[in-house]
């Protein structure tokens, strides 16, 4: 017949399982923290890629009743709309149009006409 009497200094099954549970909870918390960090990094990287894409592109601000349409660099803050970005080639064509002028702030013609 086995002796179920605990030996001095032995850890009970309850204590072992409680320690394991505490450790697993710590592991889960660490993993959740890491997942949050990775999601933030991923979002920041996506934003950097979108900014870089916008900087390489151009956009046209539609004509208003009192002014001509304006050609902007993709990242120009004076016309923050990021919808409808156009390529360098399309920007060259647009700049040649008489009713489209370059933005005086971002100066899209700089480097575009060289």
N, C-alpha and C positions, 0 to 999 in steps of 0.2 A: 504494500500500500504506500503510495507516494506521500511524502511529507509536505503539506501545504503551508507550513510555518515559514514566514518570511525570514530570510537570513539577515543579520544586522548589516546595514549599509546598502541593501538591495533596493532597487526602484520598483514600485508596484506597476502593474499593467496600466492602471488608471493614470498614474503620473507620467508614464512613458507616452501614452496616447494623448494626454493633455499637452505635453511638450511638443509632440509631433503636430498637433492641431495648431498650437501657437506658431510654430515655425512655418507651417503651410500658409497660415493667414499672413505672416510677414512676407512670404514669397509672393503671394497674390498681390499684396499692396505694392511691393517692389515692381512687379510685372505691370500692374495697372499704371503706376507712375511712369514707367518706361514707355508704355503705349501712348500715354498722353504726350510725353516729350516727342516721340516719333511723329505723332499726328501734327504737332505744332511745327516741327521741322519740315514735314512734307508740305504743309500749307505755306510756309515761308518760301520754300524752294519753288513751289508753283507760282507764287506771287512774283518771285525774281524772274522766272522764265517768262511770265506774261509781260513784266516791265521791259525785259530785254527785247521781246518780240515787238512791243509797242515802239521802243526806241529805234528799231530798224525799219519801221513802217511809217506811213503818213496817213493823214486824215483830212477830209475836206469839211469845213464848216459851211453849211448852206448859206446862200445869199440872203441877206436881209433887205428890207425895202430900201434902206438908205445906204447900203454898202455892198461891196462885191463879196463873192464867196472867198473864203480864206483857206489856203493850204497850210497845214500844221504838221510838225513832226508828231509822231505817234504819242510821245510822252508829254506834249505841251499841256500845261495846266490851264492855259487860258481857254481851251476848249476841251474839257475832260472826257467827252464822249469817246469810248473805246470801240464802239460798234462801227463796222464798216472800214476797218483799216485797209489801206491800199499799198501796193508795192512801190518800189523806187521807180520802176518803169512807168507805172500809172501816174505817179507824182510828177514825173517829167512831162508827160502828156498834159496833165492838168495845169502845170505851171505855164505851158505854152498857150493855154486858152486865154482870151482877152478878158473874160469876166471872172477869172480866179487870180487872186493876188496872194503873195506869200505873207505869212504872219510876221509882224514886226518884232515879236517877242522871241519866238523860237527860230526864226530865220531858216526855214527848211531849204531854201535855195543854196545855202552854204554847204559845200560838199556835194550837193546834188548835181550841180552844173559843171563839175570838174571832170 
